[in-house]
Each structure stands twice: as structure tokens, then as C-alpha cells.
Amino acid sequence: MKVGHFHDDLGPSHFTKVVMSPSLELLPIPEGFMQYVGNVPKTIMMKINTGSSWMVKLRDFEGKISMDQGWTGFAIAHDIKIGYLLTLKTLKSDVYKVTIFNYSMCEIIKKYPQHDLALSMMEE
């Protein structure tokens, strides 16, 4: 008889990162999370709480899968600073919901209409 909540070990669906680098050039994904990913996509889509989406390329940097091209623009547009906390939840193998928390650990909610305009121009 099983008591409580039991399920197969499918791996984590979330990971959290505290931004530690002042350069914001790369954001390494935790190795403990990556071991459950399987085939690593070349590009992921990051969706934020306002409905905006950002494409970010992944690459192997010094043996760690990291967010590369697109990450810096995302960080600048969302005014991410050292000490901010990001939570990424897997929606699909290449789509993540990103939640950004400031120094007081309050969720940041900002709309960036210029990004939506640029994204729609790229899709045309």
C-alpha cells in the first residue's frame, strides 16, 4: 500500500539562479538540472509574466550548458542586477517560464512593448 504522494523520479521541473556575475554575458544552468534534460536544445524560449517571450541560445562553455546569445539582451531589458533571483520552470523541452525577483524577493512585473514590436518584426 502506498501512502502519500509517490511518483517516478522524472527530475526537476524548475531551477533557480541568483545572478552573481556583473558582466551578464552567460548564465550557466545548474548541472543537477541539466542531467534530467536529455537532448539539450540549441535555443530556448523564455516567457515572462507579462506574456513577452525571448529567444536565447544555449552553448557549452567550459563544460557547462549556459544561456548565451539573447541572454544579455534579456538581462538588460529586464534590468536584472547582481543579487536578483530567477526561477525558470520547464513548460516544454525548449520553453521556460521565467520569474524575476528583486533584492527584497518581490516578483518584478514590467511590460516591455518595444520588445513585442521587435519580436513581431522578426517574425514577418
Secondary structure, 3 states (H helix, E strand, C coil): CCCCCCCCCCCCCEEEEECCCCCCCCEECCHHHHCCCCCCCCEEEEEECCCCEEEEEEEEECCEEEECCCHHHHHHHCCCCCCCEEEEEEEECCEEEEEEECCCCCECCCCCHHHHHHHHHHHC
